[in-house]
Amino acid sequence: MSFSILGTGKAVPEYILSNDKLSTMVETTDEWIRTRTGIHNRRIITTETMTELCVSAAKQALEDAEITAGDLDLIICATMKGMYITPSEACVIQKELGASCPAFDVNAACSGFIYAMDVADGFFARGKIKHALIVAFDNLSNMVDWNDRSTCVLFGDGGGAVVLGEGDGLKSIFLTARGNTDVLYAPRGELTSPFETHKGERPVLHMIGQEVYKFAVTNMVRGVRKVVKDAGLEQKDITHMIPHQANIRIIEAAAAKLDIPKENYVINISEYGNTSAGCIPLALDEINKAGKLKKGDYIGMCAFGAGLTTGSCIIQWNK
Ligand code: ACO
């Protein structure tokens, strides 16, 4: 027994940071950002907290699933950096929801949501749980260097949540990681012991964009082909393809090598930029709430991120 998705939710901060506004902060232009990335706006946390947004997405997903926090047997939060070093963000969310079940975080960068679903699948397969909540949220505005135009224009804050219940919605899932700390990373920064202080690199996101680009296109194509085959489907059967929203050019380059109809891609990068682990559940909630999902539809998901990690899966919509 595995899971089906019973409900979805999303949460983004209110503040909209446009390309034009960014152009007053670093040397860039709306035209450069739009043509190189497809991003027009991104949301940035100002007055809200990450936890408030995570809890809002979780409550929407519970309501959509028609269950209560008391019915949850597991909470996983996919994030690189919660409000505390410890406890996990999942435990902080649990406290706010009033749930009483195991809770922990998964850090697989932008692939975190798909990693979390694979972890949850194990709990369902062992018959240990009937309902799980996954919240995927990253607060990247808190990690990027706002003086570095090559990274700060790409990211935004936001995320989503799903409630999973026993079912056969998960058709295939495939994770990879390749142990790379050079092309995409954020160091912890200064470390101290009682005896000395180790000066580290600045604790901001570092990225060799073109290396990530090549990795992303190759591995999105590989991952999608594999999970479609493992599910016993053909690419044309995928009614909604939700790729990680890092760069429209990455999505288009991967799509050109796949046979999924172009109109089946779910793309909202122009409004949110790259929200890391949050991208896929955020987009999923938008098509769910817009009434675009029909029972039996096949949803493809595919992400890549620091690690370098990738995650791909096929889910049948059973609601
Ligand atoms: N505005 C204006 N000019 C800029 C900007 C900017 N915001 N950023 C870079 N430039 C300049 C560069 O300095 C360079 O100038 P030069 O030619 O004088 O040296 C020029 O634009 C071209 O830069 P490139 O890096 O070659 O631009 P490219 O077309 O590769 O696009 C980008 C850069 C958008 C970063 C692209 O490589 C990309 O999307 N890579 C993947 C990034 C990604 O997916 N990251 C998310 C990973 S997910 C996670 O885990 C967090």
Residues whose N, C-alpha, C, O or C-beta is under 5 A from the ligand:
A	BS01	ACO	E27 T28 T29 W32 R36 A109 C110 R149 S150 V153 G209 Q210 V212 Y213 A246 N247 F304 G305 A306
